[in-house]
Amino acid sequence: MQLYRGTRDIGLFRMLFILAVCFPMLVLFLHRYLVVTQYSYAIAGLVLLLVFMVHRSRKDYNFLSKLSYSSPEWMYYIEYIVFSLPFLILLIICKQYVPALLYVLLLLSVCFIIPSSKEAKSRLYTGVIRCIPAGMFEWQSGFRNTFPAIVLFYALGIVEIYQIWFAAVALILLAMIFISFYYGNESRQMLVASGQTPAKFLMYKLLRHVKYWILFLSPLFLLSFIHYEYWLYILIAFVAAINLLAFAILLKYAFYRPATVSGISSMIGTLAWLCSIILPFSVFVFAANIVLFVKATRNLNQYLSS
């Protein structure tokens, strides 16, 4: 049921892309690099970190503790082992028996860590949200809902020290998360409170959000130049990521309706995200931004000029 709800939240286009493109590429990547011992340990540690982050966010510990036929720790362990079977099978096929054994043992220790209480998670999220400037409510709401995933994918980007393609995957996934921040529309009162004309409102919003997006990505961007031979691809990829965030903002206000969630923004945003992955096609996203700016200005005119 949790998988079903998660799949439904991801959306049809993204789910098809993950199943048809990302999953086969991930399997091929793992099969290629797991045969190298140093990579097998690093990848096993990354998978374990993912399980740990999921485990710390569980909300069913108290409920499972009241069941008489089993303890929560062993129920968690069986569940995580089942979901880890494809990875464990790959480790065994690649003859990485020690990393596989260590993964199984460390996974058991993770299960005996009591998940964070609502109060602890609330304090953590409150601390993170305080670092986000006032007025950037999209980021505040987005970080509150996707903070574990953001941390995981950012950590994946840092692992690019070993392989540049880790950075590419991290950038793709982070961009997918951040553009989803702009699918919901604020109330008209919040819009009018800015006291700006549509063009000035859009320019201020774009410059501010793009600035913090650049600051957020800067550590990954600078770290990626360890692989200086790919400098042109690195530069183009980060420009495409910045361009995609601007697209998400302009798309939101081009179809803005007060206090609603835009289904069309989600669909078009996903298509733009897919185009941006293929770097030459990101030029079309840039061209679309010019058209969207004009459309967004006209659309906001009825809310900000009345």
N, C-alpha and C positions, 0 to 999 in steps of 0.2 A: 504493500500500500504506500509506503514511503517512496519507493522508486517510482510508482505511478504518479504520485503527486508532484515529485520533482521533475519528471518527464513532462507533465502537463504544464508546469511553470516555465520550463525552458522554451516551449513553443515548438510547433511542427517543423518549421524550416530549420531551426538550429538542431533539433533532434535528428532529422534526416541527414544533415551535414555531419554531425558527430558520428552517426552509424556508418555512413557511406564513405567518409573521407578521414575524419580524425582517428576513429578506432582502428581501421586497417593500417594507417600510418604509424600509430602508436605501437601496434603489435610488431610491425616490421622494424621500427626503431629499437624496441626492447630486444628483439631477437638478434639484432646486429650488435648491440653494445653490451648485452648481458654476458657475452662470451669473454669480455675483458674483465678481469677480477676487480680492478679499481672502480670501474663503472658499475659493476653489479652491487657492490657495497653502497655506493652513492645512491643508486636508484632504489635499492631496498630501503635505505634510510628515508628517502623522499616519500615512498609509499607508506611507510610506517608513520611519518609525520602527518600525512593525509588522514590516516585512520585515527590518529590521536586527536586531530582537530575536530573530526566528526564525533568522536567519543566524548570530548569535553563539552560538546553542545547538546548532548542527549538530554531529553526532558522526562524520560520514563524510568529513571532509577528508583524513585520512591515507589512507583506503582509496582515495578518488578520485585522490589524488596518484600512486598506484602504477599507475593505468591509463595505458597508452601512447598511446591514440588521442585523448585530449583533456585539457585542463587543468581543474582543479576550478572555477576562476573562471568560465570560459565555460559550463561545465555549469550552474553556479548561475544565471548570467545568463539563459540560455535558460529554465530552470525558472521563475524569478521573473517573467520577461516573460510567459510563458504564463498564469500565475496572475493577472497584473496586467491582462490584456487587457480584461476587463469594465470596469475602472476607467479604463483609457486610452481605451476607446471612448466612455465617458461624457464624458470631458474633451474629446474631439474633437467630439462631438455638441454640447456646450455652447460650442464655439469657444474653448476655453481651450488654445491651441496652445503658448504659452510654458510654462505649468506642466507640460504633458504632456512637452515636450522636456526640461525640467529634471529631471523625474521619471525619464525614461529614462536620462539621463546620470548622475545621482546614484545610480541603482540599480546602474549598472556599477561605480561606485566602492565601493559597499557590498560587492560580490562579491569585491573584491580585499583585503578585510579578513579576516585569518585568524581563523576561529572560536575561541572561548575553549577552552583546554585543560581537561581534567577537573580539574586542580589549581587553575586560576584560578577556575573555577566553584565548586569546593568551598570555596575561601577566601571567595568572595563570599557563598555561602549560609550558611557558618558565621558570618560577620559579621552577617548579617541575623538568623539564628536566635538569636544571643546577645542580641539586643535584645528577644526575646520572653521573658516571665517563665518561670521554671522551673515545670513542672507543666502548662503549656498545650501538651501534646504534640500536640494536634490542629492547632494553628496552626503548630507547628514542622514537622510533616510536610507540612501543606498548603502552606506557603510554599516548602518545598524542592521540591515538585512543580509549583507553579503560579506561581512568582515572576515570570517574564517577563510572563505574562498579567495579574497583579495590577498590575505597574508600568504596563503599557500602558493598562489601563482606568482606573487612577487618573489618568494623564496625560490621558486623554479627559475625565475629570471636571473637570480644571483648565481645559480649553479652554472650559468653560461661560461664561467671560468674554465669548465671542462669541455663544453661543447656549445658553439654559437647557436645551434638550433634550439637549445633550451630557451634562449632569449626570444627567439621567433615565436615559439609556442606560448610563452608567458605573455608576450605583447598581444597576441591574437586573443587570448582568453581574457586578459585585463580589459582590452578594448570592448569585448563583448559585454562584460559586466558594466562598464562605465556608461556605455550608450544606453543601457537599460534604465539608468537613473532618470532619463528624460521622457519616459513613456507616460508618466502621470502628469496632469496639469493642475497647477495651483488654482486657488479661487480668484475671482475677479478682484476682490478687495486687496489681495496681495499684489496683484499686477498694478492696480491704480495707485497703491501706496508709494510706488517709485517716483511718481510725479514727473515722468519723463515722456518725451515724444517716442513713438514707436522705433524710429531709427536709432535714437540715442540709447534707448533701453536695450535694443539688440546688440549694439556695439559694446556697451558696458558689460552686458552679460557674456558676450563672446570673449572679450579681452580678459575678463576676470577668470572665467572658468578655464580658458585655454592656458592662461598663465599658471594656474595651479596644477593643471594636467601636465604641463611641461616640467614643473618642479617635482611632481610625483614621479615622472618617468626619468628624470635626469640621472639618478644613480645607475639605473639599468643602462641608459644611453652611454654614459661615460665608461662604465665597466665593459661594455661590449666592444670598445675599441682595443681591448686586449687582442682581439682578432682583427688587427688593423687591415689585413688583406681584403676584408669584406666591407671596408669603410663606406663605399658608395651605397651598398645595399642597406647597411645600418642606417645611414642618413635618410634614404628614401623611405624606409619602413617607419621611422619615427615621425617624419613629416606626414606620412599617410595616416598614422595614428592620431596626430593632432588635427588633421583635416577631417577625420571621421567624427571626432568629438564635436567640432564645429557643425558638421552635418546634422548630428543628433539634436543639437540645440535649435538650429534653424528649422529643422523638420517639426520639432515640437510646437513652435509658435506659428508655423505655416498652417498647421491644422488645429491650432489651439481652440479649445472649448472649455469654459470654466469648470474646474473641479471634476474632470473626467479622466479616464484612462483611454488613450488613443490606440485602438487596434491597428489602424493604418500606419501609425508611426512605428509600431513594433514590427510590422511586416516589411515596410520600406527600409527601416533601419537595419534589419537583418540582411536584406539584399545588398545594401550599401556596405555592410560589414564583409559580406562574401566577396564583393568587388574589390574591396581594399586589400584583401588577402593576396589577390593577384595584383601585384604592384602596378603594372601598366594601366590596369583598369581604374586605379584610384584617381586618375586624371578626370574621369567622368564624374566622380564624386565631388571633386573640386569645382567642376563646371556646374554641377547641380546646386552647389552652395550659393552661387551667384543668383540663380533663379529662385531658390528658396528664400534668400534674403529679401528680395522684392515681394514675394508672396507673403512672407511673414510680416513685413511692414504693413502691407495692405490689410492683412487679417487683424493685426493688433490695433489698427487705426480705429476700428469700431468700438474697442474697449478702452483705449487710452485717450481718445480725442472727444469722447462724448461726455 
